[in-house]
Amino acid sequence: MRGWAMLEFRTLDVFTTRAFTGNPLAVVLGADGLSTAQMQTLAREFNLSETIFVMAPRDAAHRARVRIFFPTAEIPFAGHPTIGCAVLLATMDAGAGDFEAQLVLEEEAGLVPVTVWRKGDVTEAEFIAPVIPHGTDGTVHAALADALGLKAGEIGFGAHRPGVWQGGPRFLYVPVASLDVLARARAMQPHWDAVMQAAGVDSAYLYTPGEDCDFRARMFSPTAGIPEDPATGSATAILAAQLMASGALAEGVTRFHLRQGVEMGRASDLFMTVEVAKGSIAAVRIRGAAVPISEGRIALPKA
């Protein structure tokens, strides 16, 4: 493409150790000169759940400044772009062989410390959520079950009831009664829009006890251009508040293995560590692996 201004990009599959599973991510390098509109154009072109743009850090002690976009809008923080971008940058810095590295990404929601390590063929990263998850003023609409194509009795299990929580992004959390119910759920209009408006969100995160993990999950966000997301690291981090409200967290450290994307054929494995001190969430960490898929150059959109 002689004469065209080009940008380098990489793609990775995140929250997986196997190519062509997990959640695909596009990473655009050298994005310092891009406008917000140009970034949004490129995110629409990749048409993945999220695209992350890498720039020089404001503070030289940090690894990079980054901005993250849905196909439809910018978001302040997201988990799978944080994991995938950190794995890529640390790997570029370290080269071949096993390593462990500490880096900080400057995200719109705040500074995100990430630890990255490679052992053999697996490269993983763990980040500390930049915002402690907390409640919102969103409400759970009476038509919630209808918005998911379910029956009212299929919502909730044990002490788990729907709630709205945030930690940068915000999500409607919907516990469902079984894996069968989880598999049948889908976003249903016209009830979906009413439920999202009442909750003040554009995404619903469903979860239930898993057979080969602590919880199986699905995340729907059609109005953000994401009919379903294979792995949602930010929603997993904020799930800590939902679990706290449901009595599922004890004082001290609790670890969870979550699986998402199974129903899409893109199984993802997410690992959450929650620290509780004096009855409150003190820190949330999310861990996952990432594998490289492609690299290339993409045309620079007109300003």
N, C-alpha and C positions, 0 to 999 in steps of 0.2 A: 504494500500500500504506500508506494513512494509519494512523498510530499504531504502525507497526513501526519499530524501530531499524534503521538501514541503514548499510552500509559501501560506500565507493566501490571499484570495481575496474576494471582494464584487462586486456585480453588482447593478446598479441603473438605473432607467429610468429618464431622465433629461429633463427639460423644460416641465414638466407635473405634474399634481397632481393625475393622474390615472395610475395605473400599466398597463404595456403592451401597453402604448402609449409613445410619446416622443422619445428621442434618447437614446438607451442603452449604458451604459458605464461600462467598467471593471476597478476596482481599485485594484492594487496589493500592498499589505502592506509589510513593512519590506524589501524593495528592495535595501538596501544599498550595498550589496555585488554583485549585478548583473552587468554584463558587458553590453555594448550597444548591442552586438549580442544576448545575452540572452533575453534582453528586447524585441528586435525585434522578436525573436522566439515566445515569449509569446503573443505579439500583433497579430502575424499571427494566433496563436492557438485560441485566443478568436475571431478573425475575425470580430470584431466590427469596426465601423468607427474610434474609438479611444480607446486606453488603457492608463491609467495613472499610473505611478509608484511612490510610496511614500517613501521618505528617510528622515533621520534626517536633519534638516536645517543646513546650514553653520553658520547662526547667530541664537543664542539661543532665540532671541526676536521674531523670526518667527515660524510659526507652523510646516512647513515642506518644504523640497526641493522636487520638482516633475519633472518628465520627461514624455513627452507625445508622443505617437507613433500612426501613421496610421498602417494598416497591412503591408505597404510597406516601410515606412520611418519615422524618427523622425521629429517632428515639434516643433517650439520654443514656441508656445502658442496656446491654443484653448479654446473656451468658455464653451462647455458642459462638458469637463473634469474638468475645474476650478470650475464650479457650483457644479457638482456632488461630487467631492472630498472634497470641502469645507463643503458641507452639511454632508457628512459622518464623517469627522474628528470632526466637531463641535458637532455633535450628540453623537459621542463616548465620547467626553469630558464632555458634559452636562448631558447625561443620559435622564431620562424621564422628562416630563413637558415642559412648555413653557420656552423659553430662547431667548436671543439675544447675539451674540458673534462677536468680531472683530478678524480676523486673517490675516496673510500675507503668501502667498505661493511664494516660490522662483522658478520661471519658467525660462526656457532658455532665454526668451525674456526680462526678468526683474522681478522686484518684483510686485506682484499682490495683492493689498488689497481687502479683501472680508468681507462683513457683512453677517452673517447668523442669521436667526431667525425662531423660531417655534411658531405658534399660532394654538392651537388645533391639528388637524390632518395634517396640511400643514407646511412643512419646505421649506423655500426659501433662496436664496442667491443672493447677488448683488456684482459684481466685478467692479473695475475701470480698464479700458483697459490700459495695460502697455505702449502702444505706441499710440500717437495721429495719426489717419489715415491720409495718405497723398498720393500724386500722385506717379507714377512710369514712367519708360521709355517704358512700354508696349504699343502696338498699337492695335487698333480694326481692325481685318482682314475683308476684303470685303465679305468673305464667311461666315460671322457670322450666317446669317439666315439659310443657308444651313447646317451649323454645328449643328443646333438645330431642323432641320426638319420643319422650318417655312418659311413664305414668308417675303420679305424685309419690306413690309408695316405693318407687325405685330410686328416689333421691335420698341420700343419707345412709349411713351405717354406724352402728354403735353410738358414740357420742359425737360423731362427725356430722355437722350441719353446714349448709352453704354459707359463705361469707365473702366479703370484699376486702382485699388487703393490697398494700402498695409498698414499694421500696425502690423508688425511681419510677418504673412502670407500675401499673395497677392491674389486677386481674380479679375476675369473679371465680371463686373456687367452689366446685360442685362435687362433693363426695357422692358416689353412686354405689348401689347395693352389691354389684357383682361384676365379674369380667364379662359376662353375657350382656349386661346392661351397658357397660362401657363400649362394647363392640357395636351395639345398636344405636348409640347416640349420634346425632347430627344436628347441625344448625337448621332451624325451621322458621321460615317466615310465615306470617307477619309478626309472630311472637318474639323472634330473636331481637329485632330492633328495640322493642319496648323493654325487654329485659336488660339489654346493654345500656340503654338510656338511663334506666333507674339505677343501675349499678355505677354509672359514670365510667364505663370501660368499653373496649372494643373486643375483648378476648375472654373466653371462658376456659378454665383449666379443670378437667375432670380427673378424678383419681379413685382408685379402689384397691383393696389388698391384692397383692400379686401372688402367683404360685411359685415363681422363681426369683422373686425380689420382694422388697417390703411393700412397694406400691407400683401399680401400673397406671399410666396416665395418658390422656389425650388433651390437645389444646387446639381450640377453634378460634380463628380470628378473620372471618371472611371480609369484614368491612375494612380491614387493614391490608387486604390483598393476599391473605394467607388462609385459604380454606381450612387447612390443617397443618400443624407444625410437627415435624418428626422429633424435635427435642428442643425444649425451651428452658435454658439455664436460668434466666431471670425469674421465671415463674416458679422454678424449682426452689430457688433461694427464698422467694417470698412465701412459698408454701410453709416455711417454718412458722410464720405467724398463724396460719390456718391450723397447723398441728398443735401449736401452743394453746389456741382457743379450744381445741378438741380434747385436751388433756393427754396428748400423745408424747409430750416432752417432759423429761425428768430433769431435776437439777444436775448440773454437770454437762458432760458431753454425750450426745446421742448421734449415731450414724445411721444413714438410710441408703439403700440401693433402690433407685427408681428406674423403670423401663418405660419408654415412650416410643411412639412411631411404629409399634408392632402391627397395628391394623393397616398401616400404609405400606407395609413391606420394607420399612426402613428402621429396623429395630435400633434403639439408642439406649445406652447405659449411662446414667447420671448418678453421681455419688455426692450426698449432702452430709455435712457435719454441722451440727448446731450446738453452740455453747450457751447454756442457761446459767445465770448467776443471780441469786436472790430473787428467783421467780420471774426474771425477765430475760429475753434473748440478748446475749452479749455479742455474739458473732455468728455469721453463717459462712460456710465455705462450700464451694462447689468444685468437684473434680471430674475430669473426663479426658479421654484420649482423642487424638485427631490424626488423620492420615492424608497425605498429599494426593491430589487427583489430577490437576492440570495446571499449566502455566501458559501465559501468552501475553499478547498486547491487544489493547482495545483503543479505538479511536477516541480522541478528546472531543467531547461535545462542544458546540459553539456556546460561547458565554451568553 
